[in-house]
């Protein structure tokens, strides 16, 4: 019976997918801390974004500076894709929202798309996680 239990445990463990234990919001918080303190924030972005930004324009990746106060956040994850919505207040006191898409690559969540929305009023805050392609107004 012990051998059967051990074999079953190994099968279950072997079939499970190991993902980073960090939530998307935790990863986002680490990015904002790194961008504020040590400028080592590039590592939080997927190469699809960093390849489009030259060293001279790396400040484009400092989008978090537009938000001076966070109100709430929402997360959704489907397999290796995750979305994070962060609602807050901008430097002028108006509502702002970040819609971030994350991809799970090499055992870490990386930002692969960003939409920064300056909203007309707080009623436009979304109360659910959206990826940037779901939030953009064409």
Secondary structure, DSSP 8 states (H G I E B T S, - for coil): -HHHHHHHHHHHHHHS----SS-HHHHHHHHHHHHHHTS--GGGB-HHHHTTS-GGGGGGG-GGGGEEEEEEEEEEEETTEEEEEEEEEETTS-EEEEEEEEEEETTEEEEEEEEEEE-SSGGG--SS---HHHH---
